[in-house]
Amino acid sequence: MLTLALPFMLLMTYEEWFLRTFEMQSIYPFDATRVDPEDAGEGRLREVTLETTDGEVLILWVGMPENAVATILYLPGNAGNLATRADRFSHFLDLGYGVVALGYRGSSGSSGRPNEAALSSDALLVFDSVQSLAGTTNGAIILYGESLGTALAAKIAAQRTAKGVILEAPCTSIPDLAKIQYPGIDLSGILTEFWDTAAIIGDMDEPLLILHGADDQLVPLAQGQTIFALAGSTQKWMEALPGVGHQGLWTETALAALDAFLERL
């Protein structure tokens, strides 16, 4: 750890280095464990690797759609790894959708270190590669962003064309979250990662569904409501889930809203 940190220590004070490290570990506490999809209980998925523009190797889980149904590009949150979401991928496969799930840099066996610029570039690369990855001639892609992944889904939707976008517990920006999680402390001059979804969500016009726990203490419901209001989509729906926090959002109510949204596309 000290060897890796030494070059940065030459350019910044220890306090600055500590705060930078704390920021990165708080935003990207990824689980690097590499698990085969079959070992996670979903044999319909296969592991695929994709090289990034700067030579890193991304791990993706891929499953083909049935009968030319659209493919869902799944962008996870920052907790756990791909294996912890196998049941979600199974739900989409059961409905006939293809799945391409991205293991971020430093997560699920992917190489490299995460940061906003790198993850954003990787997500666009994967989006542009979905058709060849999923082995389908149907180019329709539905974006599913979960927590941190909502910021990536919004960035893609603002720059590309998707069939639909699903955001699970989106935040307006990292600085906005910092104000809530660290009240009374001004971190504006310290943060280097911003994920400012509020600034770009107006640039997307795809059909949109937002799922958000009404009792979410990590990313308050008000932030999801702000993203909903700012979204440029003319067709948009939001489901606030009573009694639900940041985790466990896939309740019967959420799944009903999700499946109904997919049917409308």
VENCOR-V924507 format. One record per backbone hydrogen bond with DSSP energy under -0.5 kcal/mol. NH is the residue of the N-H (numbers start at 1). CO is the residue of the C=O. E is the energy in kcal/mol with one decimal. If there is no record, write none. Layout:
[[NH | CO | E] [NH | CO | E]]
This chain:
[[5 | 1 | -1.9] [6 | 2 | -1.5] [7 | 3 | -0.5] [8 | 5 | -0.8] [9 | 5 | -2.0] [10 | 6 | -1.3] [11 | 8 | -1.3] [12 | 8 | -1.2] [17 | 13 | -2.5] [18 | 14 | -2.8] [19 | 15 | -2.5] [20 | 16 | -2.4] [21 | 17 | -2.6] [22 | 18 | -2.7] [23 | 19 | -2.4] [24 | 20 | -2.3] [25 | 21 | -2.5] [26 | 22 | -2.0] [27 | 23 | -2.1] [28 | 24 | -2.5] [30 | 28 | -1.6] [31 | 80 | -1.6] [32 | 30 | -0.7] [35 | 33 | -0.6] [39 | 36 | -0.5] [40 | 36 | -1.3] [41 | 38 | -1.4] [42 | 37 | -2.5] [45 | 42 | -1.4] [46 | 62 | -2.3] [48 | 60 | -2.9] [50 | 58 | -1.8] [52 | 56 | -2.9] [55 | 52 | -1.6] [58 | 50 | -3.1] [58 | 56 | -0.5] [59 | 103 | -0.6] [60 | 48 | -2.9] [60 | 58 | -0.5] [61 | 101 | -2.0] [62 | 46 | -2.7] [62 | 60 | -0.5] [63 | 99 | -2.7] [66 | 96 | -2.5] [69 | 66 | -1.7] [71 | 140 | -2.3] [72 | 98 | -3.0] [73 | 71 | -0.6] [73 | 142 | -2.5] [74 | 72 | -0.8] [74 | 100 | -2.5] [75 | 73 | -0.5] [75 | 144 | -3.1] [76 | 74 | -0.6] [76 | 102 | -0.6] [84 | 81 | -0.7] [85 | 82 | -1.8] [86 | 83 | -1.4] [88 | 85 | -0.7] [89 | 85 | -1.9] [90 | 86 | -2.2] [91 | 87 | -1.6] [92 | 88 | -1.8] [93 | 89 | -2.3] [94 | 90 | -2.7] [95 | 91 | -1.2] [96 | 93 | -1.5] [97 | 92 | -2.2] [98 | 70 | -1.8] [99 | 63 | -2.2] [100 | 72 | -2.5] [101 | 61 | -2.8] [102 | 74 | -2.1] [103 | 59 | -2.3] [104 | 102 | -0.8] [106 | 110 | -1.0] [107 | 104 | -2.7] [108 | 31 | -2.7] [110 | 107 | -2.4] [111 | 57 | -2.4] [119 | 115 | -2.7] [120 | 116 | -2.1] [121 | 117 | -2.1] [122 | 118 | -2.6] [123 | 119 | -2.5] [124 | 120 | -1.9] [125 | 121 | -2.0] [126 | 122 | -2.6] [127 | 123 | -2.6] [128 | 124 | -2.4] [129 | 125 | -0.7] [129 | 126 | -1.0] [130 | 126 | -0.7] [130 | 127 | -1.1] [133 | 129 | -2.6] [134 | 130 | -3.1] [135 | 131 | -0.7] [136 | 131 | -1.9] [139 | 137 | -0.8] [142 | 71 | -2.6] [143 | 164 | -2.5] [144 | 73 | -2.6] [145 | 143 | -0.5] [145 | 166 | -3.1] [146 | 75 | -2.5] [147 | 145 | -0.5] [147 | 168 | -3.2] [149 | 146 | -2.7] [150 | 147 | -1.9] [151 | 147 | -0.6] [151 | 148 | -1.1] [152 | 148 | -0.9] [153 | 149 | -2.5] [154 | 150 | -2.3] [155 | 151 | -1.9] [156 | 152 | -2.5] [157 | 153 | -2.6] [158 | 154 | -1.8] [159 | 155 | -0.8] [159 | 156 | -1.2] [160 | 156 | -2.8] [162 | 160 | -0.5] [163 | 141 | -3.4] [164 | 141 | -0.8] [165 | 207 | -2.3] [166 | 143 | -2.9] [167 | 209 | -2.8] [168 | 145 | -2.9] [168 | 166 | -0.5] [169 | 167 | -0.7] [169 | 211 | -3.0] [174 | 194 | -3.0] [177 | 173 | -1.8] [178 | 174 | -2.7] [179 | 175 | -1.7] [180 | 176 | -1.0] [181 | 177 | -2.9] [182 | 178 | -2.5] [183 | 180 | -0.6] [185 | 182 | -1.7] [186 | 184 | -0.5] [187 | 185 | -0.9] [190 | 187 | -1.8] [191 | 187 | -2.1] [197 | 172 | -0.6] [197 | 195 | -1.8] [198 | 172 | -2.3] [199 | 196 | -0.7] [200 | 196 | -0.5] [200 | 197 | -1.2] [201 | 197 | -2.2] [203 | 200 | -2.3] [204 | 201 | -1.1] [208 | 235 | -2.2] [209 | 165 | -2.3] [210 | 237 | -2.1] [211 | 167 | -2.6] [212 | 239 | -2.2] [214 | 241 | -2.6] [215 | 241 | -0.5] [215 | 244 | -2.5] [216 | 213 | -1.5] [223 | 220 | -1.7] [224 | 220 | -1.0] [225 | 221 | -2.4] [226 | 222 | -1.9] [227 | 223 | -2.2] [228 | 224 | -2.2] [229 | 225 | -2.2] [230 | 226 | -2.2] [231 | 227 | -1.6] [232 | 201 | -1.8] [234 | 205 | -0.6] [236 | 234 | -0.6] [237 | 208 | -2.4] [239 | 210 | -3.0] [240 | 238 | -0.6] [241 | 212 | -2.8] [241 | 239 | -0.6] [242 | 240 | -0.7] [244 | 241 | -1.4] [245 | 247 | -0.6] [251 | 249 | -2.6] [255 | 251 | -2.7] [256 | 252 | -2.1] [257 | 253 | -2.1] [258 | 254 | -2.8] [259 | 255 | -2.9] [260 | 256 | -2.1] [261 | 257 | -2.0] [262 | 258 | -2.3] [263 | 259 | -2.0] [264 | 260 | -1.4] [265 | 261 | -1.0] [265 | 262 | -0.5]]
